[in-house]
Amino acid sequence: MTIMTAGVTKADEGIDGIRWNILGQTYIPKQHCESSLSWHATFPVGTFVPPHIHPTQDEFIYMFQGRLDLVLDGQETFAQPGDTIRLPRGIPHGIFNRSDADVKCLFWVSPARRLYDLFWALHNLGPEADPAEVVAISAKHEVDFLPPPDAE
């Protein structure tokens, strides 16, 4: 069990100095305990997280900079600075930076479950990573990617 400790995680730092490279995006964990995990994310232009489901977690995103396009339960929408995105457990969602600028935002999930371990498993796989391997690793950590629309 991971217990939250009191303290301040500085703006340009992650807990324990951690900085993950997750398929071209930068995730910097800000807080981790059994009940929640938060991380600062930078989505460079053209990066995305394909549609997936968290069956055991609620997920939230607070937008600092840029615009994210979203597919949320089959509906297209977007978020801009100051917006909070709510992604309830069990609801399919995809996250895309289709803009011409980087996106910066704060993610958090509750409870943390196995997401912290998933980020370590995906760290530094790089853009040449086999999508089937990413999907398999993610499924072992309670994140279920959906098949592409043309695969049906």
CORCORTA-V874450 format. One record per pair of residues at least 12 apart in sequence whose C-alpha atoms are under 6 Angstrom apart, sorted by the first residue. I is the first residue (numbers start at 0). GAP is how many residues later the second one is. Records with the same first field share a line. If there is no record, write none. Layout:
I=GAP  GAP
This chain:
1=31  32
2=30
3=29
13=14  15  16
14=14  15
19=103
20=102  103
21=100  101
22=103  104
24=17  18
25=15  16
26=13  14
27=12
33=78
34=75  76  77
35=73  74  75  76
36=71  72  75
37=69  70
38=67  68
39=65  66
40=63  64
41=61  62
42=59  60
43=58
44=52  55  56  57
45=51  52
46=50
47=47  48  49
48=45  46
49=44
50=42  43  95
51=40  41  92  93  94
52=37  38  39  90  91
53=35  36  89
54=34  35
55=33
56=32  53  54
57=29  30  31  51  52
58=28  49  50
59=25  26  27  47  48
60=23  24  45  46
61=21  22  43  44
62=17  18  19  20  42
63=17  40  41
64=16  38  39
65=37
66=12  13
67=28  29
68=27
69=24  25
70=22  23
71=21
72=18  19
113=27
117=23
